[in-house]
Structure formats: structure tokens, C-alpha cells
């Protein structure tokens, strides 16, 4: 049996909290980005596509540093956040922001694939019946993309659980405050005698990730009509 300290449970719960918050907060923008890329044709479409997928190409530590430059006290949004009494850097909310950025491309990609399988004729019929583009999106596109939305959400949640590089820069590694599961594993692995605790947390991480990925694969197969 692996030994677990109270701080380990805090790290697990914080990771679940950060992953859930990042996924839920990213959904509206993810739906808008996917819908724009699939159903709209404009000159900036390629730029939007590149911008959405950029976090996949950047090292997470670069994402974290850019977020630090953006949200830090001396960052671009620093004065605005300070005036509003909002502090993000070195709080669990910064970990949410980091997870939102690194996981967003995966969310959009899954929703986009689901939307691309929709028969455009259904949308045209809804428009001829008097539905506006917004009405058609909510009455036709959204219901038919539901499984893809769930699959993308589960994949982004899984990615958020493993986020390390961006989180450690923008949120820090404060036990009980911003220390997520990957950060706790790093602490144990880098400390003498912490191998057993690190292995225990790795086992917890594997179990959670496998469960989420099984859910993702099941939803993806259903969305593709394979089940």
C-alpha cells in the first residue's frame, strides 16, 4: 500500500478541480472557434486555425512564461487586474488559466471533427424554415455535435490533469494552494526517500487518466458512428 499524506489528497483534489474548471470555462470559446473554422470562410480562417493550435507546438514552459508576462503584476493585464482587485498569478486560478491554454486545441479539434460530419443539408433546411444562423447552430449543430463536445471535454480534462510546465511557472508549486498532482509527484521524485510516495501518486494519476481516456474513446467512437 502506498503511503499518502493529507497534502497528497489536496493535490489530487486540486488537479480534478483545475481540470473541471478549465474544461467548463473553455467550452463556450471552444464551440465558437470550432463553429467558425467549420462553417465560416473568411481570410483570417487560416490565422485562426494556427492561433488555436499554437499551444500544441509551443513548449508548455513557453506558454507559462507568456501567461506570466500577460497576467503578472508587471504584465500587460497586471494594472487592470490589480485595479479590479483580482490576483491570478501564484493562485489555483492561474493553474486553471494554464490548463485552459494548453488543452484548448484538443477541445476544439474534437468538436471540429464532430461538426464536420454534420450533413449541411440539415442546416440549409433549418434556414429555409426561417431559422437564423444562431438558431440553426443551437437547434441543429449543437445537438448533433454533442458527443464530440463530450469527447473533446474529456480529452481536455485529461490533458489538464497532466499539465506541469505552464502551471509551475504561472501558479508556482505551493502545497495545499497551487500544488497539483504532477507537481506533487515532481517534489517527491526529486527528494531523497520520496520514491514510494511518488509511485503512489503516479498510480493515482494513471488510474484517473485511463478512466478519462476510456470515456473519451467511447464517446469518440459513438460520435464517428462506430458504435
ABEGO torsion letter per residue (X at the ends): XBBBBAAAAAAAAAAAAAAAAAAAAAAAAAAAAAAAAAABBBAAAAAAAAAAAAAAABBAAAAAAAAAAAABAABAAAAAAAAAGBBABGBAAAAAAAAAAAAAAAAAAAAAAAAAABBAAAAAAAAAAGBBAAAAAAAAAAAAAAAAAAAAAAAAAAAAAABAAAAAAAAEBBBGAABBAAAAAAAAAABBGAAAAAAAAAAAAAAAAAAAAAAAAAAAAAAAGAX
